[in-house]
Amino acid sequence: MMIKRTIFKEIEKSVKSRPITLITGARQVGKSTIASLFIEKGFSYISLDNSRNRELAQRDPSLFLELNKWPLIIDEVQKAPELFDAIEAKVNEEKLKNINNYGMYILTGSQMFRLMKNVSESMAGRVSIIHMLPLSRSEILNRDEILFNFDINKIEERARENPFNINDVFKDIVNGYFPEIYSNQSLNSERFFSDYVETYIERDINEIINIKDKFLFRKFMELLASLTGEELIYDNLSKIIGVDLKTIKSWISVLLAQDIIYLLEPYNEFSITKRIVKRPKIYFNDTGLACFLAKVNYPNVLSSSFLSGRFMETFIINELRKSYINNGKNPNFYYYRDNNMNEIDLIIINAGKIHLIECKSGMSYNLKAIKSFKQLDNTNYQKSTSGIICNTDSVYPLDKDVYVIPLSGI
């Protein structure tokens, strides 16, 4: 089953307006599949997973590009960093001919540290970077994926059309949103994640840094998965795992480079700087992978676990991020916590407005649940619609411009 990806329209725009389009993201999110759709638009395709292709690209990148004419899709381009300078030269050569050199190359790659390093050195101004995430719920439902902007009427309409009960929510959290889980009905999600960790994550990480003790690194990933939605405190991780801070920071950086995790930075405004917590929060890009690593890979186990709130928060914020990234918008997302333990799960800055969001797993809430919102009464931004996203069946107001919002509506 081929699932229509919202991000495709952003890739199309890029191909029409830039010589090079680079599609990045974790392994198995669908980069190769979506790139291959451009074959029917006249592109050739070549993968550097093939050892012969890779060897030629590394040994003689100019000859590789002569033999493989543009428009060309190069899959897993990070395997031959020697290509980047040659691609730059070819793009410049075509530009000097005074021809339209848009849509010459579509590149895909999953090791973002290496990719970004080479892109910044060789392709500045010539490349558009598309960040691809796992599937969104809207993509699975085959409905329009709209930018989440607190349009209450639209939220109510979407919630009515696609209800989402609590059992289904936890089932989706545990399954995660990697495309193969939904396209291959015979594939068990637990089997998928077991293979994913052993085949992709551990292999790729060894290509970037030499992991001396794989058992400790696996223990580290499992601990980190249980902390999704929590502050990143390096000292605590170091003490629990029994390795030094430098190693912990190196391991975090490599999971960031693999797009397995991301960091949500604390909100920082001059008027409140002195009292805010300055550590980022850590989130897994896919809840299914986090559930597998944290060993809560059954919906009923997760729902009754002390981890349920963290995973619900991760799920909600992931879906909101996808709505932005898939529609070509940079998500200006933050969280707030101060030394008086006031906390706001998510702050969205968009078009000069600030939206405050609490992520909850229950159904019924009152004004007490949003008391921390008052901490930003003096913000320099225009305060706009805010609220609680949770498992309620329908939208209801708590205060002026503050609503309780069903998960099914986002």
C-alpha positions as CSV (number, residue, x, y, z in Angstrom):
1,M,0.0,0.0,0.0
2,M,1.5,3.3,-1.1
3,I,0.7,6.1,1.4
4,K,0.5,9.6,0.0
5,R,3.1,11.8,1.7
6,T,2.3,15.5,2.4
7,I,6.0,16.4,2.1
8,F,5.9,15.5,-1.6
9,K,4.6,18.9,-2.7
10,E,7.5,20.6,-0.9
11,I,9.9,18.3,-2.7
12,E,8.2,19.3,-6.0
13,K,8.6,23.0,-5.2
14,S,12.2,22.5,-4.4
15,V,13.0,20.6,-7.6
16,K,11.4,23.4,-9.6
17,S,13.4,26.1,-7.9
18,R,16.8,24.7,-6.9
19,P,19.5,22.7,-8.8
20,I,19.9,20.3,-5.9
21,T,17.2,18.9,-3.5
22,L,18.5,17.0,-0.5
23,I,16.0,14.8,1.4
24,T,17.2,13.9,4.9
25,G,15.7,11.9,7.7
26,A,16.1,8.7,9.7
27,R,16.4,5.4,7.9
28,Q,13.1,3.8,6.8
29,V,11.0,7.0,6.9
30,G,10.4,6.7,3.1
31,K,13.1,8.9,1.5
32,S,14.0,6.5,-1.3
33,T,10.3,5.7,-2.0
34,I,9.4,9.4,-2.4
35,A,12.5,10.2,-4.4
36,S,11.7,7.3,-6.8
37,L,8.4,9.0,-7.7
38,F,10.4,11.4,-9.8
39,I,11.6,8.6,-12.1
40,E,8.3,9.0,-14.0
41,K,9.2,12.7,-14.3
42,G,12.3,12.0,-16.2
43,F,14.9,11.3,-13.5
44,S,17.3,8.4,-13.5
45,Y,18.0,6.6,-10.2
46,I,21.1,5.2,-8.7
47,S,21.8,3.9,-5.2
48,L,25.1,4.1,-3.3
49,D,24.1,1.1,-1.3
50,N,25.3,-0.8,-4.4
51,S,29.0,-1.4,-3.8
52,R,30.0,-0.9,-7.5
53,N,28.2,2.4,-7.7
54,R,29.7,3.5,-4.4
55,E,33.3,2.5,-5.3
56,L,33.1,4.5,-8.6
57,A,31.6,7.5,-6.9
58,Q,34.3,7.5,-4.3
59,R,37.2,6.8,-6.7
60,D,36.2,9.0,-9.6
61,P,33.2,11.2,-8.8
62,S,33.5,13.2,-12.0
63,L,33.3,10.0,-14.1
64,F,30.4,8.8,-12.0
65,L,28.4,12.0,-12.9
66,E,29.4,11.7,-16.6
67,L,28.1,8.1,-16.7
68,N,25.0,9.0,-14.8
69,K,23.5,12.1,-16.5
70,W,21.2,14.5,-14.7
71,P,18.4,14.8,-13.9
72,L,19.5,12.2,-11.4
73,I,18.4,10.7,-8.1
74,I,21.4,9.6,-5.9
75,D,20.2,7.5,-3.0
76,E,22.3,7.3,0.3
77,V,24.7,10.0,-1.0
78,Q,26.5,10.3,2.4
79,K,28.3,7.0,1.5
80,A,30.4,8.9,-1.1
81,P,31.2,12.4,0.3
82,E,33.6,12.8,-2.6
83,L,30.6,13.4,-4.8
84,F,29.7,16.7,-3.3
85,D,32.4,18.8,-4.9
86,A,31.8,17.1,-8.3
87,I,28.1,17.9,-8.0
88,E,28.9,21.5,-7.2
89,A,31.2,21.7,-10.3
90,K,28.5,20.2,-12.5
91,V,25.8,22.6,-11.2
92,N,28.1,25.6,-11.8
93,E,29.0,24.3,-15.3
94,E,25.4,24.1,-16.3
95,K,24.7,27.5,-14.9
96,L,27.5,29.1,-17.0
97,K,25.7,27.8,-20.1
98,N,22.9,30.2,-19.2
99,I,20.4,27.4,-19.0
100,N,17.8,26.6,-16.4
101,N,19.7,24.3,-14.1
102,Y,16.9,23.7,-11.6
103,G,16.1,20.1,-10.8
104,M,19.4,18.6,-11.7
105,Y,19.9,16.3,-8.6
106,I,17.7,14.8,-5.9
107,L,19.9,13.4,-3.1
108,T,18.8,11.3,-0.2
109,G,20.8,10.6,3.0
110,S,20.3,9.5,6.6
111,Q,23.5,10.5,8.4
112,M,22.8,14.2,8.9
113,F,26.0,15.2,10.6
114,R,28.1,14.1,7.5
115,L,25.5,15.4,5.1
116,M,25.2,18.9,6.7
117,K,29.0,19.2,6.9
118,N,29.4,18.5,3.2
119,V,26.5,20.6,2.2
120,S,27.7,23.6,4.1
121,E,31.1,23.2,2.5
122,S,30.1,22.5,-1.1
123,M,26.5,23.4,-1.9
124,A,25.6,26.6,0.0
125,G,23.0,28.5,-2.1
126,R,22.4,25.7,-4.5
127,V,20.6,23.2,-2.4
128,S,17.2,23.0,-0.7
129,I,17.0,20.7,2.3
130,I,13.8,18.7,2.9
131,H,13.5,17.1,6.3
132,M,11.4,13.9,6.3
133,L,9.8,12.4,9.3
134,P,7.8,9.2,9.9
135,L,4.2,9.1,8.8
136,S,1.7,11.4,10.4
137,R,-1.8,10.3,11.4
138,S,-3.3,12.5,8.7
139,E,-1.2,10.6,6.1
140,I,-2.4,7.3,7.4
141,L,-6.0,8.5,7.3
142,N,-5.4,9.9,3.8
143,R,-6.8,13.3,4.8
144,D,-5.4,16.7,4.1
145,E,-2.6,17.5,6.5
146,I,-3.1,21.1,7.5
147,L,-0.8,23.3,9.5
148,F,-2.0,23.2,13.1
149,N,-3.0,26.8,13.8
150,F,-5.8,26.6,16.4
151,D,-8.6,26.9,13.9
152,I,-11.3,25.7,16.3
153,N,-13.9,25.1,13.6
154,K,-11.5,23.0,11.6
155,I,-10.4,21.1,14.7
156,E,-14.0,20.3,15.5
157,E,-14.7,19.1,12.0
158,R,-11.6,16.8,11.9
159,A,-12.4,15.4,15.3
160,R,-16.0,14.5,14.1
161,E,-14.7,12.9,10.9
162,N,-12.0,10.8,12.5
163,P,-12.6,9.9,16.1
164,F,-9.7,8.6,18.1
165,N,-10.5,6.7,21.3
166,I,-7.9,6.2,24.0
167,N,-7.3,2.5,23.1
168,D,-6.5,3.4,19.5
169,V,-4.2,6.3,20.7
170,F,-2.1,3.9,22.8
171,K,-2.1,1.4,20.0
172,D,-0.7,4.0,17.5
173,I,1.9,5.2,20.1
174,V,3.2,1.6,20.4
175,N,3.1,0.9,16.7
176,G,4.8,4.1,15.8
177,Y,4.6,5.6,12.3
178,F,7.3,4.1,10.2
179,P,5.8,3.4,6.7
180,E,6.7,-0.3,6.4
181,I,4.6,-1.1,9.4
182,Y,1.6,0.1,7.5
183,S,2.5,-1.0,4.0
184,N,3.4,-4.6,5.0
185,Q,0.5,-6.0,6.9
186,S,2.3,-9.3,7.7
187,L,5.1,-7.4,9.5
188,N,4.9,-7.3,13.3
189,S,6.0,-3.9,14.7
190,E,8.1,-5.5,17.4
191,R,10.0,-7.5,14.8
192,F,10.4,-4.3,12.7
193,F,11.9,-2.4,15.6
194,S,14.2,-5.2,16.7
195,D,15.6,-5.4,13.2
196,Y,15.7,-1.6,13.0
197,V,17.8,-1.2,16.1
198,E,20.3,-4.0,15.2
199,T,20.5,-3.5,11.4
200,Y,20.3,0.3,11.0
201,I,20.9,2.2,14.2
202,E,23.8,0.1,15.6
203,R,25.5,-0.3,12.1
204,D,25.2,3.4,11.2
205,I,26.4,4.5,14.6
206,N,29.5,2.4,14.2
207,E,30.2,4.1,10.9
208,I,30.3,7.5,12.8
209,I,31.9,6.6,16.1
210,N,33.5,3.5,17.4
211,I,31.2,2.1,20.1
212,K,33.5,0.0,22.3
213,D,30.8,-1.5,24.4
214,K,27.6,-2.1,22.5
215,F,25.8,-3.5,25.6
216,L,26.3,-0.1,27.4
217,F,25.2,1.8,24.3
218,R,22.0,-0.3,24.0
219,K,21.4,0.3,27.8
220,F,21.9,4.0,27.1
221,M,19.3,4.0,24.3
222,E,16.8,2.1,26.4
223,L,17.2,4.6,29.3
224,L,16.9,7.5,26.9
225,A,13.7,6.1,25.4
226,S,12.1,6.0,28.9
227,L,13.0,9.7,29.3
228,T,11.3,10.9,26.2
229,G,9.6,14.2,27.1
230,E,12.0,14.8,30.0
231,E,14.8,17.3,30.5
232,L,18.1,16.2,29.2
233,I,20.5,16.0,32.2
234,Y,23.8,14.7,31.1
235,D,25.1,14.1,34.6
236,N,22.3,11.8,35.5
237,L,22.8,9.7,32.3
238,S,26.5,9.5,33.0
239,K,26.0,8.2,36.5
240,I,23.3,5.7,35.6
241,I,25.1,4.2,32.6
242,G,28.6,4.4,34.1
243,V,30.4,6.3,31.4
244,D,31.9,9.8,31.4
245,L,30.1,13.0,30.3
246,K,32.1,13.3,27.1
247,T,30.9,9.8,26.0
248,I,27.3,10.6,26.8
249,K,27.4,13.9,24.8
250,S,29.0,12.0,21.9
251,W,26.2,9.4,22.0
252,I,23.5,12.0,22.2
253,S,25.0,13.8,19.2
254,V,25.1,10.7,17.1
255,L,21.4,9.9,17.8
256,L,20.6,13.5,16.8
257,A,22.6,13.0,13.6
258,Q,20.6,9.8,12.8
259,D,17.4,11.8,13.4
260,I,16.4,9.3,16.1
261,I,15.8,12.0,18.7
262,Y,15.4,15.8,18.7
263,L,15.8,18.5,21.4
264,L,13.1,20.9,22.4
265,E,14.8,24.1,23.6
266,P,13.5,26.1,26.6
267,Y,11.7,29.3,25.9
268,N,13.8,32.3,26.3
269,E,12.5,35.9,26.5
270,F,14.6,38.7,28.1
271,S,12.0,39.5,30.7
272,I,12.0,36.0,32.1
273,T,15.6,34.8,31.5
274,K,16.7,34.8,35.1
275,R,14.1,32.3,36.3
276,I,13.9,29.8,33.5
277,V,15.4,26.3,33.3
278,K,18.0,26.3,30.5
279,R,18.2,22.6,29.7
280,P,16.5,21.2,26.6
281,K,14.0,18.4,26.7
282,I,14.6,15.2,24.7
283,Y,12.1,13.5,22.4
284,F,12.1,10.5,20.2
285,N,11.0,11.2,16.6
286,D,8.9,8.0,16.7
287,T,7.0,6.7,19.7
288,G,7.0,3.1,18.5
289,L,10.8,3.0,18.5
290,A,10.9,4.5,22.0
291,C,8.3,2.1,23.2
292,F,10.3,-0.9,21.9
293,L,13.5,0.4,23.6
294,A,11.7,1.2,26.8
295,K,10.1,-2.3,26.8
296,V,6.5,-1.0,26.9
297,N,5.6,-2.3,23.5
298,Y,2.0,-3.4,24.3
299,P,-0.8,-0.7,24.5
300,N,-2.2,-2.0,27.8
301,V,1.2,-2.1,29.3
302,L,2.0,1.5,28.3
303,S,-1.4,2.9,29.3
304,S,-1.0,1.5,32.8
305,S,2.7,2.5,33.1
306,F,4.1,5.6,34.8
307,L,5.6,6.4,31.3
308,S,2.2,6.9,29.7
309,G,2.2,10.7,30.2
310,R,5.6,11.1,28.7
311,F,4.7,9.0,25.6
312,M,1.4,10.8,25.2
313,E,3.2,14.2,25.2
314,T,5.8,12.9,22.8
315,F,3.1,11.7,20.4
316,I,1.2,15.0,20.5
317,I,4.3,17.1,19.9
318,N,5.5,14.8,17.1
319,E,2.1,15.2,15.3
320,L,2.2,19.0,15.6
321,R,5.8,19.1,14.4
322,K,4.9,17.0,11.4
323,S,2.1,19.4,10.5
324,Y,4.6,22.2,10.3
325,I,7.5,20.3,8.6
326,N,5.3,18.5,6.1
327,N,3.9,21.9,5.1
328,G,7.3,23.5,4.6
329,K,7.3,25.5,7.8
330,N,10.0,25.7,10.4
331,P,8.5,24.7,13.8
332,N,9.4,27.4,16.3
333,F,8.6,25.1,19.2
334,Y,9.8,25.6,22.8
335,Y,8.9,24.6,26.3
336,Y,8.8,26.6,29.6
337,R,9.9,25.6,33.0
338,D,11.1,27.8,35.8
339,N,12.7,27.3,39.2
340,N,9.2,27.5,40.8
341,M,8.2,24.4,38.9
342,N,5.8,26.2,36.6
343,E,5.8,24.4,33.3
344,I,4.2,24.7,29.9
345,D,4.6,21.6,27.7
346,L,4.8,23.4,24.4
347,I,5.1,27.0,23.2
348,I,4.5,27.7,19.5
349,I,5.6,31.0,17.9
350,N,4.0,31.6,14.5
351,A,3.4,34.8,12.6
352,G,4.2,37.0,15.6
353,K,1.8,35.1,17.8
354,I,2.4,32.9,20.8
355,H,0.3,29.8,21.5
356,L,0.6,27.8,24.8
357,I,-0.2,24.1,24.9
358,E,-0.5,21.5,27.6
359,C,-0.4,17.8,26.5
360,K,-2.6,15.5,28.7
361,S,-3.9,11.9,28.6
362,G,-7.2,12.5,30.4
363,M,-10.5,14.0,29.1
364,S,-11.8,16.6,31.6
365,Y,-9.9,19.7,32.8
366,N,-10.5,23.1,34.4
367,L,-8.6,26.3,34.8
368,K,-6.2,24.9,37.3
369,A,-4.6,22.8,34.6
370,I,-3.4,25.9,32.8
371,K,-2.3,28.0,35.8
372,S,1.3,28.1,34.4
373,F,0.1,30.0,31.3
374,K,0.1,33.2,33.5
375,Q,3.9,33.1,33.6
376,L,3.8,34.5,30.0
377,D,1.2,37.2,30.5
378,N,4.0,39.8,29.9
379,T,5.3,38.2,26.7
380,N,6.4,40.5,23.9
381,Y,4.4,38.4,21.4
382,Q,0.7,38.7,20.8
383,K,-1.0,36.0,22.9
384,S,-3.3,33.9,20.8
385,T,-5.5,30.8,21.1
386,S,-4.0,28.3,23.5
387,G,-5.2,25.2,25.2
388,I,-4.9,21.6,26.3
389,I,-4.7,18.8,23.8
390,C,-6.0,15.5,25.3
391,N,-8.4,12.6,24.8
392,T,-11.6,14.6,25.1
393,D,-14.3,13.8,22.6
394,S,-15.0,17.4,21.6
395,V,-13.8,20.9,21.9
396,Y,-14.8,23.0,24.9
397,P,-13.6,26.4,26.2
398,L,-11.8,26.9,29.5
399,D,-11.4,30.6,29.2
400,K,-11.2,33.4,26.6
401,D,-9.1,32.0,23.8
402,V,-8.2,28.8,25.8
403,Y,-9.8,25.5,24.7
404,V,-9.6,21.8,25.5
405,I,-8.9,20.2,22.2
406,P,-9.3,16.5,21.1
407,L,-6.3,14.7,19.9
408,S,-8.4,13.5,16.9
409,G,-8.6,17.1,15.7
410,I,-5.0,18.0,15.3
